[in-house]
């Protein structure tokens, strides 16, 4: 059970970092923001334990 909590916690951290990166790309280079989309969406789904 402890590894599940650690995994979920790390998934949330990676999601938030990639979300911040996507927002930064959207602000400064909006034509490249889609590069961060797979990371944001994948780790959001993993953090919600749907995958």
C-alpha atoms as one frame of an Amber mdcrd trajectory, in Angstrom:
protein
   0.000   0.000   0.000   2.884   2.341   0.683   4.200   2.073  -2.884   0.786
   3.010  -4.271   0.785   6.249  -2.279   4.343   7.048  -3.378   3.493   6.333
  -6.986   0.390   8.501  -6.861   2.321  11.293  -5.169   5.058  11.186  -7.798
   2.444  11.099 -10.570   0.860  14.265  -9.170   4.263  15.956  -8.973   5.130
  15.029 -12.560   1.675  16.174 -13.671   2.078  19.567 -11.989   5.577  20.082
 -13.400   4.449  19.181 -16.901   1.379  21.407 -16.512   3.611  24.316 -15.547
   5.784  23.558 -18.567   2.752  23.474 -20.829   1.510  26.803 -19.486   4.978
  28.307 -19.992   5.052  27.006 -23.550   1.571  28.394 -24.117   2.677  31.801
 -22.837   6.000  32.062 -24.666   5.833  29.722 -27.652   2.183  28.892 -28.202
   2.826  26.928 -31.381   4.844  24.378 -29.350   2.546  23.848 -26.342   1.202
  20.603 -27.801   4.558  18.946 -27.067   3.686  18.898 -23.361   0.146  17.560
 -23.850   1.022  13.829 -23.781   2.852  14.230 -20.459   0.112  16.310 -18.877
  -2.683  14.002 -19.950  -0.866  10.737 -19.205   0.228  11.674 -15.707  -3.156
  13.204 -14.891  -4.844   9.925 -15.764  -2.229   7.951 -13.810  -2.608  10.231
 -10.777  -6.358   9.655 -10.799  -5.653   5.890 -10.908  -7.554   5.337 -14.149
  -4.538   3.704 -15.767
